[in-house]
Amino acid sequence: MHVVGKPDDPNHYDGIMPPSITGDQLSKKIYSTSKKGTLLFVTLPPYISSGQVINISEPGLYYFDGNLWQPVPKQDRKIEYQTILVFDRNTSNPLTASSQWSAPVNIWDNKDTYDTSTKFYSLGTKKFGGLEGAISFRKIDGIINIKFLVSRMADATPVSEDIVMDISDICKEIGYFPTDVAWIHPENSTTLTPVFLQNNAIHFPAATLNIINSNTVGEAKGYSTWTKPHL
């Protein structure tokens, strides 16, 4: 079928509108393989996603692949997934998710930047030298940028042993299984000291913790074969 439009006529609305149907209405129909390639606009997802409509989760264009109704692919904006781990020096609470993933937003209001979805975790550091601040894990496609901004009170008790912070939940969620080293340093200083990311944990040597008293920064880069976290 060839449809001829009238592009020079401002009073003629060019285009083709496929039949509209709700997901519940479509779920009552059984399409055979002879209907492969059929195109529909689904106005509402079905109340129960099963059978041939199992992949209909939102309004939009769908095509029949001979077995199931499939969404017509869209050119989606890429999303930066940002996990922020916040330290609480007043507790010894284990790693805990303190939010869900936020809806992606364009933080910079610029069409050439990524949309960003953010999730927060907290970890009590009372037994980890009272460390404060946060570590962010920013995932774009297969690259994960890790940034440190941490500090300790000037009168914090010195640490005598290395500490290990279990961040398994974060690693498993974003597909990051680290074997990396971050080099951190006090702001306005070039003295570097290591922090190790390995075995789904952050390893702070005692010597590193004991030099932290003001804002200390650093970063590392990791990789993941996952395109997005397990949301």
Secondary structure, 3 states (H helix, E strand, C coil): CCCCCCCCCCCCCCCCCCCEECHHHHHCCCCCHHHCCCEEEECCCCCCCCHHHCCCCCCEEEEECCCCEEECCCCCCCEEEEEEEEEECCCCCCCEECCCCCCCECCCCCCCCCEEEEEEEEEECCCCCCCEEEEEEEEECCEEEEEEEEECCCCCCCCCCCEEEECHHHHHHHCCCCEEEEEEEECCCCCCEEEEEECCEEEECHHHHHCCCCCEEEEEEEECCCCCCCC
